[in-house]
Amino acid sequence: MAEFEQAIENFIGHAGFWAPLLFVLLHLIRPLLFLPVIAVCIAGGYLFGFFQGALLSFIGLTLMSYVSYMLINEFPRFRAKLAALKDKWFPDRNLSVSQVMILRVMPFVHFHLLSFYLMEMTNTRREYMYYSALGLIAPAILYTAFGKAISEFPWYATLSMFLLLAAIFSFIDKWHSRKQKLDKT
């Protein structure tokens, strides 16, 4: 991770005026390089500071969501693979928008799979982009500000944070299920 940050810092340092644009483009090519979102956001906080790093990460992630939308709609095989992955991870289950937003905060959850969930929950590209952008605010801020600290936490602190997020996810799932049962009656 330190080598990656050093390489990005050198590249961005020589880029000068183009550095923010190149960083946003890094978010777009991130999936091709098999880089996790958290690594790129940590680099953004390190290179640009909290505010500018979070803003640039938000822009990059939002553009990546748009690209995901286009790819899923244009390539039926990609859509089919995501549908199979969805059935594998959450068989016969619908997630709420709130649950997708919580999953966006969890590191190493498949970005395009969550985009696929949002696509299935929304009716238009505009609605999809609204919820997608809303769900990307927290990861951009958290990963930029606390990404380095989270990655340096002892294993039990990281596990505790993951369990807390899982508990919140479960609570929302139960609340959503109760709400659906009440709506049916």
Residue pairs with C-beta under 8 A, 6 or more apart in sequence:
1 39
1 42
1 151
4 35
4 39
4 43
5 42
5 43
5 46
8 26
8 43
8 47
9 43
9 46
9 47
11 22
12 19
12 22
12 23
12 47
13 19
15 22
19 47
19 48
20 48
20 52
20 56
23 43
23 44
23 47
23 48
23 56
23 60
24 56
24 59
24 60
24 63
25 60
26 40
26 43
26 60
27 40
27 57
27 59
27 60
27 61
27 63
27 64
28 60
28 63
28 64
28 67
30 37
30 40
30 64
31 64
31 111
31 112
36 107
36 108
37 61
37 107
37 111
37 139
37 143
38 107
38 108
38 143
38 147
38 150
38 151
40 57
40 60
41 53
41 54
41 57
41 139
41 140
41 143
41 144
41 147
42 143
42 144
42 147
42 148
42 151
44 52
44 53
44 54
44 56
44 57
44 144
45 53
45 54
45 143
45 144
45 145
45 147
45 148
46 53
46 148
47 53
48 56
50 144
50 145
53 144
54 140
54 141
54 144
54 145
55 140
57 139
57 140
57 143
57 144
58 133
58 136
58 137
58 140
58 141
61 136
61 139
61 140
62 129
62 132
62 133
62 136
64 111
65 115
65 118
65 128
65 129
65 132
65 133
65 136
66 129
66 132
68 111
68 112
68 115
68 116
69 115
69 119
69 125
69 128
69 129
69 132
71 78
71 112
72 78
72 79
72 82
72 112
72 115
72 116
72 119
73 79
79 116
82 112
82 113
82 116
83 116
85 110
85 113
86 113
86 116
86 117
89 113
94 121
95 103
95 117
95 121
95 173
96 121
96 172
96 173
96 176
97 118
97 121
97 131
97 135
98 172
98 176
99 169
99 172
99 173
99 176
100 114
100 117
100 118
100 121
100 131
100 135
101 134
101 135
101 138
102 165
102 168
102 169
102 172
103 109
103 114
103 169
104 114
104 135
104 136
104 138
104 139
105 138
105 139
105 142
105 165
106 162
106 165
107 143
107 150
114 135
115 132
118 128
118 131
118 132
118 135
119 128
121 131
122 128
122 131
142 150
143 150
150 158
150 161
153 161
